[in-house]
């Protein structure tokens, strides 16, 4: 069977799951159905278990879905089923925090300029901490749905990508307001904002949308996002904007795309990338580092060649990747956190992240 046909079949599976799951609105199943991934066991959230170990340990490192660096260099890790962990020493040791968070399934994290840290959860909405993670309070007034896939802090605003579009929280307010119309009942998986205030939303099933401060609503970007096999990529997992205001979009199973005109047109830049399931994109020096479902790769020539940088990365099922400037890179995997200080090799930084088996998300109340 041709590669394009395989991808088309996988897309039909994704759409079927979206319809069947209803309220999940397309939660990440497709991004796990990669032939090149390690042995995967899909769950309702598409979470994975790697076969790289002999068997699941009763107290192995927890699956980390979100990472963020807050004030004073404090880092937070959001886990799938075990809440939030915090490190003060670049991951050398972790402590479980999160008192007040009622949903242990953390999907997103963000750090605001005023020092507050926000956590987006699977079913409990958004929680905020103003004391470096020691205590958390729910901030859900105005939200129609409490599934928070993306959080983006910009200046004094916080944006949330939910199962019902995009919402905005201003300053120290405690009430969310919808960011205009056009994304109703659409799951927003990722958010980015350009220097001129234009907001971009990557969705599950509808591609990329753009909202300009001068417009009256969201506009779907319909030109491009077509891979080298001619397949339209409508499932967007990652959006980032570089210093030149070019946009990079990472898709569930179609690789990476670049737009140099504000999202009007796109071109694929990852034909040479061994795995097309994109979980994170970070700008590092003169290059771009991409986390996939089967390892981490770097390009310094705008995607013509991708170099694997997986030395020491014991688990290739990466879920999230962030950069910390001169403090290196951090990868959250289904077996804890790994740190790279040189951009080429990794060390596990999991002391304190050990936890038992997480409760099933659909049994959680």
N, C-alpha and C positions, 0 to 999 in steps of 0.2 A: 504494500500500500504506500502511495506517495506521502511525503511529509505533509503536504498541504491537506491531503485527505484525512490524515490522522488528526491534524489540528482542527479541521472542520468537525470531525466526529467528537472531539473533546469539547468544542464549543457547544454542540448540541447537548452534551451531558451537563455543561454548566447551566444552560438555560433551563433544562429540565429540573435541575436541583433548585434553581431560583424560584420556579413556579411552585414546586412541591413544598418548599420550606416556608413559603409565605412571608412571615414576619422577618425572616433572615435576610430577604432581599439580596441574595447573591453573595453570601459571606464566604469568599475566598476558597471555595471548593476547587475551582478550576486551576488555581495556582499550585495546587498540590499534585495534580494529575500529570506529573512529568515523568517520562520514561527514564530520564537520566538522574532522577532523584534517588537517594537511598531508599531502601524498603520502607514504604510509608503506610500508615494506617489512618485513613481519614476519619475525622470526627465531625460533628455538626459545625464546628468552626474551622474545619480544614486543618486542624493542628496535626503535627506529625511526630512520630517516634522513629528514631534512626536505628538501623540494624547494626551499627558499628560496634555495639557492645554485645556481650554474650546474653544479656537479658536485662529487663528493667530492674534497677536497684530500688529497694524500699526507700532509700534516702539518697537519691541521686540529685544532681543539680536540676533545679526547676526550669521549665520552659519559659524563656524570656521573650516577650512580645513587644516591649517598648522600653526605650532608654532615653534619658534626658539629663543634661547637666544644668543644675541650678546655680544659685548664688554661692560664692565662696568655694566653688569647685565641687560642691556636693553632687553626687550622681545618684539617680534613682532608676531602679529596674522594675518594670511592671511585668508580673508573671501571669501565666495562664492557670488560675486556680489557687494560687497561694498569695495573692495580694502584692504588696509593694515592699521592696528592699532598698536599703540606702547604704552607700559607702562614702567614707570621708578620706579614703586613702587610695583612690584610683582603682578600686576593686580588690585590693589585697584582702580586705575583710568586709563582710556585709552584715547588716542587722535588719531584721524584719521590722518595718514600721507600718503605719496605716491604720491606727486606731480611729474608728469612726466610719471606715469604708465598709459598706454592707455587701458589696459584690467583689469577690476575690479574683474575678476574671478581668484583668486590666488589658485594654486594647490600645491605649494611647496615653502619652504624657506630654506636658508642656510646662515651660518655666517662663514666668512673666517678669517684666522689668522691675516691678515692685517687690520681687522676691517670692511671690506666691508661686506654688507649684500646683498644677491641675492634673487630675487623673480621669481618663475616660474609660468607662466600664462597659461590659457586655449587656447588662440589664439594669444597672443601678444609676445610670446617668453620669454626671460629672461631680467630682469631689475636689475640694480646695484645701490646701494647707498653707498656713502663714507662719508656721514655726518649724521649718525645715523637716517636715514630714512626720512630726511627732503626733499630731492630731489632724483630723480631716473632717470637713463639713460638706454636706451635699449642697450643690448649687444647680438646681434643676427647674426653677420657676420659669415657665415660658416654653420649655421643651415639650414637643409633642411626643417624641419617642426617646427612650433612654438608652439606646444602643449608640455608643460614641466611638466611631472608627478613627476619627482624626481630630487632633487639636493643634491649633496654630496660634502662637502668641506673636503679635506685631505691635510695637509701640505700647499703647495703652488699651489695645483691643485683644480679645481672645475670640477665635473663631472655632466652631465645632462642626465637623462633618458627621451627620447622623443618618439614620435610616429614612429620614424625611427632609433631606436637604441640608442647608447651611444655616447656622445661627451665630449671633454675635453677642458677646458680653463686653460691655464698655467699662473700663476702669475698675472701680471697686463695687460696681453694681452687682446685684444678686438676681437679676432678671434677664433672660435671654430674649432676643428679638430675631425673627427670621430675616435673612438677608434676601429681600425681595422675593419674587415668584419665579417659577420655571423649573424648580427642582423638587417639586412635591412628590412624595412617595418614591424618591430615588435615593439609593444608598450612596453616600459620598465617602469614598475610601481614603482620599488624600487631598490636601489643600496647599496652595502656595500663593504668595502675593508679590507682585513686581514693585519696582521702585516708584512707579506712578500711581500706586494704589489699586491696580487691577487685580482682582481675585480670580484664581483658577481652581477649579474643582475637578478631580478625577473620580469617575463614578464606576460602579459595577454594572456594566451592560450598556451604558449610554455615552461612553467616551469622555471627552474633556469639554467642560463648560467654562465660559469666561464672563465675568461681571465687572464692567468698568464703572467707576464712580459717576460717569456721565450718562450711563445707560439706565433704562427703566427695568431691566430684568436680565436674567442669565441667557447667554447665547451659546448654542452648541457649536463646537468647532468641527465641521464636517469634512474638511479637506486634508487629506493625508492620513496618517496613522494606518498606513497600509504596508504590510511587511513584504519581504522579497518574494514570498509565495503568492502575493496578491490578496492576502487575508486582511480584512478590516479588524483593527484592534479596538474594541469598545470596553474592555475590562482594564481599568487603569489602577495600579496600586501605588505608584510613587510619582510625585511631581516636585521638581526642584528648579530653582532659577539661579544662574550663575551671575558673575559680576557684569558681564556684557548684556544681561537681561535675556539671554537665550534660555529656553525652557527645555528641560529633559523630562520625558515621560517614561516611566517603567511600567510595563504591562504585565498581566498575569501570566501569559505564555507566548508573548510575541516580541520580547526583547525591549530594546530602548529606542526611543525616537527623540529627535531634536527639532525645535522650532526656533527660528531666528527672527520671526515677524509677529511675535505676540500670540502665537497659537493659530494663526490663519492657515499656515501650511506646515507640514511635518515631513521629515525624512528619517528612515531607519538608519541607525549607526551601529548595529550590533550583529551583523550577519556572521562575523567571525567569533561571536560569543558562544561558548559551548552549551550554555543553558539559557533558555529564554524566559524563565520564571524570575522576575525581578522583585527583590524584597527591600532594596535600599540603594540609594545613590548618594555619593559624597564627593565633593570637589577636594582634591588633595594636591597641592602644589600646582604643577602644570597639567595634571591629568585628572581623570575621573575614575573613581573606584565604585564598582557595582557588586552588590551582594545578590546571589541567585539561589535557586533551590539546590544547587550542587557546587557551592563554593563561592569564593570572592575573586574578582578579576579587576585589572586596571588597564586603562588605555591612556597613552600619551599622544596619540595621533588621531584623535576624534573618532575612534571606533574602527580604524582600519585593522588594528591588531589588538588583541586582548591577552594580557599576561596573567596567568594564575598566581595569586599570592596567598597560598593556603598552607604554607609550612607551619606546622604546629596547631592548625585548626582541626581539632579532633572530631568535630561534628560539622559537616558541610551543609546541614539543613539550617541555613541562616534565616532568621525571622526579621531582624532589624539591624541597621548599620548606622552609626553616627560618627562624626568627626569632632575632635576637641582641640583643633588648632595644633599648637606645639605639644599637646599631651597625647597625640596619637589617635588611633581608631579603636572603636569598641563595637563588637558584634554580639548581638543577642541570638542565641540558638535554642534549639529544643533540648540542649544539655547545658544551659547556663551561659555565662558571658566569657568572651575572649578579648584580650587587648593586644594591640600591635603598636609598638613604640617606634618602629622603623618603616612601617608601611609594607613590609615584606614577610614578616614572620609573626606568629601569634603565641600567646601564653594564656592558659586558662586562669581566670580570676574568679573562683567560685566558692571560696571559703565563707560559709554562712548562707549560701544559696541552696544548700541541701534541704530537700523537703520530701515528704511522702507522696503518694499518688494523689493527684488532684481530684476533687469530686467532679462527677459528670456535669457539664454545664446545664443540661436540660433537666437535671434533678435539683438544680439550685433554686432556692426561693429567697 
